[in-house]
């Protein structure tokens, strides 16, 4: 029986600064249990697929991929370079990996399990990106017989699943120093429908890739 591979992959782009990325990467490396592999940053989808395949092939036990956590900035319709417009391309590439029969994907960015609005029902417009990815990874007994849960966050996320430190808030106020009076700018990040204040597993909404 194949062993199981658990991977977290921080996205290298989209951070406020290189220092911010480095801080997050160092924290994840420090806190990740030894049952997980940490990809030290990926630049785009081909880079991510290549690095996961390297982990799968260099292990003499020939593991299958049990858990993939993508760590990046997010919103209801995107998690950095995975967006509603290219979710099918992501699914096609992810399907090339050696998955376990049952597996999980965590989209560890803000609001990835929520819709932008309830006034529009088309998920291609509103998200959530986690559901869009689950639908694109559709279970098929003949061609893709893998039961996958895709998890999206229920609010503005801090921490990560691999660390067991995840926490969501439904809204928050952000202040940054500025040359002004008062000497800061204020941004209010509004609540998306269904947003909640939670910790641990309660931070996540899960979407199945079929009716199995």
C-alpha positions, 0 to 999 in steps of 0.5 A: 500500500502506498504511503501518503504525501501531505504538502503545503505550498506557499505562493511566492507572489502577491505579498506586500513585501519579500519580508512578509513572504519570508516571515510566513514561509519561515513560520510554516517551516518551523511549525509544520509537523514532520508528516508534512512536506513544505514546498519553499514557494511556487511561482505559478501552476507549472512550478507547483505541479513540478515540485509536487511531482518531485516529492512524489517520485523521489520517495522510494515508498511511492506515495500518493497525494493525500493533502495539498494546502495552497497558502496565498492571499485569497477572495471568493473568486481567486486565491492568487493565480488560481481564479475563476477564469482559469480553474479548469486549467488548474484542474487539468494539471492537478489531475495529472498528479498521483492522488490517493483514493480519498484526498483533500485540498485546502485553499488557505486564503481569505474568504475562499469558501464564500460567495461574493454576493447572494444577489447573483446565483451564477458561481462563475461570477460569485464563487466560491473558488473552492467549489469551482475547483471541486466541480472542475475536479469532477469524480469519474469512475473511469478517468478520475476515480478520486474522492476529493474535498476542497476546503475554503475559508469562512472569512478573513484567514490567519494561520494555516491548516498544517499548523493547526493555527487557522482562525477566521474573522468575518470583517476587520479594520486595517490601518497603515502608517501614512504621511497624513493627518491622522498619520495612517490610512484606514481600510475596512474589509467588509463581511462576505455572505456566510463569513464567521469568526471561528478557529480550527476546523470550524474555519472551513467549508468543504465541497465534494468533487462529485455525488459519491 
